[in-house]
Amino acid sequence: MKIKDGFILREVAGSFIVVAVGEAVKEFNGIVNLNETGAVLWKTLEKGATKEQLVKALLAEYDVDEETARKDIDAFINKLQEAKLVR
Amino acid sequence: MPRYKIADVVFDAELMYGYTAKLCEKYLYSGSDKPEFTAVMTQKDIDAEKMQEGAEKFPDYYLESLALFRKLCDYTLSFKQGIIFHSSAVAVDGKAYLFTAPSGTGKSTHARLWREMLGDRAVMINDDKPIIRWVDGDFYVYGTPWNGKHRLDTNTRAKIAAICELRRGTTNRIYKISPQEMLMVVMNQTIRPTEADKVDNLIFILDKLLTAVPLYRLECDISEEAAKTSYAEMVENADK
């Protein structure tokens, strides 16, 4: 799984947001608000990652048990797929 | 070719329609500063405006004025640390208060209530599309000719004292909100560029703006009471 081209993550005034740039604006003109966990997952997915790699990334950054991490990741991936931000 | 100074940017404009010239009349410039760019308006610019949502019904002369505004905003965002912020900006004793909300919420009305309450102490900087610039570490709001349906603007600038998001409510109450909360509001009330470097310019300015300026949300009806509520908190209690 990988974030589609043309979507950028930025931190502004303490929030993480994702916006489209260039051609991608035609498909997606909104703003996605991410929390800190979301931002970590996003950054991992920018390079392309499997679900197992996402779990590993989250466990490395946060003091969270694996079950919770997997649940969070599933919810996050669902959100990205709904918004068609990943391929 | 007319020369204008808007938001402290001097530029020349080659216009197709008298409407735009008339609109910008108050901002004609005859000083010695050199123009920073020339805006050459063409049918292509007007056609590009027509692609915007809801714009196909507007006449070409009006769309030309919007296209000129877009060019100016693009320039200020790229080179002047400036952004457009859809809001009603009123200065009181020289300090500016910005009311923002989606069209139809009542920001112009609220600004009018302030003027009625404060008389000569209140000056309308701009009732619709002012430009905000970060200059020497401070944020200023500038009047522009794109001044909304009541045609209210002043060719001046004022330091920004506070920004307030307006929401319709049944009672009047005002409270501070976080930069995170205001960010989504502002992102929807500015022109979002599509080029990555300009997006970064926008984010750079917003990051500074939202951490430097007090931010409020006012839930209000349309009454004198609403204006008293916002004035008391944003002006009278500002330093407490």
Interface residues (C-beta under 8 A of the other chain):
Chain A: I8 R10 E11 V12 A13 G14 S15 I17 V19 A20 V21 G22 V25 I31 N33
Chain B: S178 P179 Q180 M182 L183 M184 M187 N188 R192 T194 E195 A196 V199 D200 I203 L206 D207 L210 T211
